[in-house]
Amino acid sequence: QAQLVVSGGGVVQSGGTLRLSCVASGFTISSYAMSWYRQAPGRERKLVAGISSLGGSMNYADAVKGRFTFSRDDANNTVYLQMNSLKPEDTAVYYCNARLSLTRSYWGQGTQVTVSS
């Protein structure tokens, strides 16, 4: 059974750092496009960062470029989101996504990130 387990959220002050982890089981992430999304209260879920399958191109939302770094550890079937210089506007629930096709996609449970000013 495919599963994504997300960890690493929390409360930090503005300018702080957090590292999110997403551990996959039941499938191999190297064959999937892996992404991080976030959803702030009352707003739609948006892409934060992602990479296409087999180590292809990396994509970041403009709002996080230069501050967030996406990485993938195929050996441990895990992806990470290193978040530096956090801002209050980064406050959201963060989700991990694995997508093989339009009809096969998995979501991890969300993790709350709260950045205080």
Secondary structure, 3 states (H helix, E strand, C coil): CCEEEEECCEEEECCCCEEEEEEEECCCHHHCEEEEEEECCCCCCEEEEEECHHHCCEEECCCCCCCEEEEEEHHHCEEEEEECCCCHHHCEEEEEEEEEECCEEEECCCEEEEEEC
